[in-house]
Amino acid sequence: MYQLDATTTAWINSLAGNPIVDRLMILISAYGVPLLIALVAVQWWVRERRTETRHALVAAGLTFLVGLGLNQIILLFVSRVRPYDTGVSTLLINRSNDPSFPSDHATAVFAIVAAFALQRMPGRSLFFLLAAILVAFSRVYIGTHYLSDVMGGVLTAVFAAILVKALYRQETRLDRFVTSIL
């Protein structure tokens, strides 16, 4: 299984070499997560389906936090070396000091996707899915993650979204209070 992961990772990373595409992937990797967070946050003031949208936004934020928290727990048990340290990929950015698995970037962006999907907002889910795939792909392209690190981040995000969906219910007293702010 490792060999397939390493081969796929090396193949994606081997696409690097065009200075314009490389720079674009580096920018997507660096700014994709903050940009998607900002796109989620500005929806707070959207008037269409206001209460439902705000509930989904809170769920997305909670999913994001729970997912990244789960990653920190996983890191206590799994300390995977980065692909550039094993010679699988060529790194296009500065080295990272933390372990490779799971990808926090993938967890963050797919937390948003999963939260919107579970809140039955297909238009927003699709938009964020396309953006999340691009961010996740960029992490492998620039050489900082194995493909399985990204897939691990996706699974963490989906698990976190299911957990948040089960615990943070729409139309509860807490939900009505939070969604009425501003």
N, C-alpha and C positions, 0 to 999 in steps of 0.2 A: 504494500500500500504506500509506503514511504517513497518508493521509486516512482510510482505514478504521480504522486504529489510533487516530488522534486522535478520530474520531467516536465510536467504541466507548468509549474512555476518558472522553470528555466525558459520554456518556450515563450511564455507571456513576456518575461523580462527581456528576451532576445529581440522583441519588437522595438526596443529602445534603440536610439541611434540617430533619429531625425531631430535636430536641435529644436525645431518649432514644436513638434509633438512632445518631445521630452519636457520642454518648459511648460507646456500646457498640462501634462500629467502631474508635474511637480506642483503647479498652482492648484490643480483640482485636489491633490492629496493634502496640501497645506490649508486651503481655504474652503474646501467642500463642506466639512462639518460645521464650521461657524456660519457659513452662508445658509445652510439648510436650517440651522437653529434660528437664525434671523427670519427666514421665510415662515417658519412655524410661528414665531412670536408675533409677527405683524398681523397674523390672522385673528388675533384677539379682538381687533376692532372691526372685523367683517360683520356686516349686518345680516347677511343671508344665513338662515338656520343658526342664529347666534348662540343659543343655549347648547345645541348639539355640537357646534364647532368648538365652543369653549371647553366643553367636556372632553372632546377629542384632543384638544391642545394640552390640557392638564394631563390626560392619560399618556400622551406622547412624552411630555416632560418626565412624568413618573417612570415610564418605561425606560427612557434614556438613563435616568439615575439608577434604577434597579439593575438594568443590564450592565452598566459600568461597575456597579458594586459587585455583581456576580463575577465579573471578570477578575476583580481583585481577589476574590475567594479562590477562583480557579488557579490564579497565579501562585497561590500558596502550595499547590500540589503539582503544578506543571510548570517547568522552566525550560521552554523550548528555545534553542539557539536560533538566531535569525538566519535566513537563507544566505545572506551575503557572508556570514561568518563560516559557513560550510562550503563555500564556493559554488553554490547553486545559482546565485544571482549576482549581478553587478549593481552596486548601490549608486543611485543618482543624487542622493541627498546626504545630509550628515547622519552619522551612526546614531542608533538609539541604545540607551542603556538598559531598557527593560526587555523582558522575554517576548518572544514572538507570538505565542498563542495565549488567548485568542486576540484577534485584532480589535482594539478599542474603536478605531475609526469605523469598521464594519458594524460593530455593535451599535454605535451611536446613530449611524444613518439608517440602519435597518430597524432600529427601535422606533423611529418615526414612521417608517413604512408600515410596520406591523401594528402599531397603535391605530393609525388611520384605517387600516384594513379591518381591524376588529371593531372599529366604530362604524363600519359600513359607509365609508366615504371613498367610493371607488375612484373618482376623478383625482382627488388629492393623493390617494394611495398610488395610483399609476405614475403621477408626476414624481413623487418622492421615490418610487421604485426605480425609475429610470436614472434619477440623480444618484441614488444609493449604489446602483450597479456601477456607475461611472467612478464614484469615489472608491469603491472596493477594488475595482479593476486597477485603478491608479496605484493602489498600495502594492499590488503584485508587480505591476509594470515598472515602478521605480526601484524595485528590488528589496523592499523592506519586510515583505511578508510572503509566506507560502500561501498557495491557494487555500489549503485546509485551515490556515489561520483565519482567513476571511470567512470561510464557511462556519467555523467555530463561532465567530462573532455574530453571524446571522442567526445561528441556533440560540445563542445566548439572548439575542434581542427578541426572538419569537417567544422563548420561554418567559422572558420578563414581561412581554406584552400580554401573554395569557394570564400571568399572575396578577398584573395590574387590572386587567379586565374583570377578573374574579373578585378582587378586593375593592376596587374603586367603582362604585355603582352610580349610574346616572340617576338624577332626581332624588338623591338622598339629601339630608339636611346639609351635610358637608359640601356636597356637589353644588347645591343651590347657592350656598355662601360663596364658594370659590369662584363659580362662574358669574356671579353678580358683581365682582370687583371691577371697578372702573367702568 
